Amino acid sequence: SEVLFDPIDPKSGQNQTIIVKALDVNGSLVKSVSVTLNTDNKSETHSLSLSQGTAQDGVWQGSWKTSDSYDYKYTATFRAENAAGIAQTSTITIR
């Protein structure tokens, strides 16, 4: 339901953190959350970890060092899967 990029526009080699608020409205438990970053020259998937709340309604977070430029292509596709195996994806296009 919410996404925070810190920073939203990192330089190659800079640390980036992404925080996602995930809620399973069906009452199941969120089993995993990941983000796939598509940048100028590559695509990388990062797993996020539950950092606050519960697996049903929690905050998931991940940090990494960026390894590509974000000058021309920059999208983030988020994927959350619950314990029942139902997955939901959402893509944010930044440029």
C-alpha positions in Angstrom: 0.0 0.0 0.0 3.0 2.3 0.4 6.6 2.4 -1.1 9.5 4.5 0.0 12.7 4.8 -2.0 15.8 6.2 -0.2 17.2 7.8 -2.3 14.8 7.6 -5.2 17.5 8.5 -7.8 20.8 6.9 -6.6 24.1 7.1 -8.4 25.9 3.9 -9.5 27.7 2.6 -6.4 25.5 4.4 -3.9 23.4 2.5 -1.3 19.6 2.4 -1.8 16.9 1.3 0.6 13.4 0.4 -0.4 10.6 0.1 2.1 7.2 -1.5 1.3 4.1 -1.7 3.4 2.3 -5.0 2.6 -1.1 -6.1 3.8 -2.9 -9.3 2.9 -6.6 -8.2 2.9 -7.7 -11.9 2.8 -6.3 -12.6 6.2 -3.5 -14.7 5.1 0.2 -14.2 5.9 2.5 -12.4 3.5 5.3 -15.0 2.8 7.7 -12.9 0.7 8.1 -9.5 -0.9 10.6 -8.6 -3.6 11.5 -5.8 -6.0 12.9 -6.1 -9.5 14.7 -2.9 -10.6 15.0 -2.4 -14.3 17.7 0.2 -15.0 19.6 1.4 -18.0 21.6 -1.8 -18.6 20.3 -4.5 -16.3 17.5 -6.0 -14.2 18.1 -7.1 -10.6 15.7 -8.7 -8.1 16.1 -8.0 -4.4 14.3 -9.8 -1.6 12.9 -7.6 1.1 12.7 -8.7 4.8 9.9 -8.1 7.3 11.2 -5.2 9.5 8.1 -4.1 11.4 4.6 -5.3 12.1 3.3 -8.8 11.3 3.4 -11.1 8.2 -0.3 -10.1 7.6 0.2 -6.4 7.9 3.9 -5.3 8.0 6.7 -3.3 6.6 9.3 -5.0 4.4 12.7 -3.5 3.7 15.8 -4.1 1.7 19.1 -2.3 1.1 21.8 -2.8 -1.5 24.5 -1.0 -3.4 23.4 0.1 -6.9 25.4 -1.3 -9.7 24.0 0.5 -12.8 22.9 4.0 -13.9 19.2 5.1 -13.7 19.5 7.9 -16.3 17.1 6.6 -19.1 15.3 3.5 -17.8 14.1 3.1 -14.3 11.2 0.9 -13.2 10.5 -1.0 -10.0 8.2 -4.1 -10.1 7.1 -5.3 -6.6 5.9 -8.8 -6.0 4.3 -10.0 -2.8 3.2 -13.6 -2.3 1.0 -14.9 0.6 1.1 -18.2 2.4 -1.7 -19.5 0.1 0.6 -19.0 -2.9 -1.3 -16.1 -4.3 1.0 -13.4 -5.8 0.3 -9.8 -6.6 2.6 -7.5 -8.6 2.7 -3.8 -9.2 5.1 -1.7 -11.3 6.2 1.9 -10.7 7.7 3.7 -13.7 10.1 6.4 -12.6 11.5 7.1 -16.1 
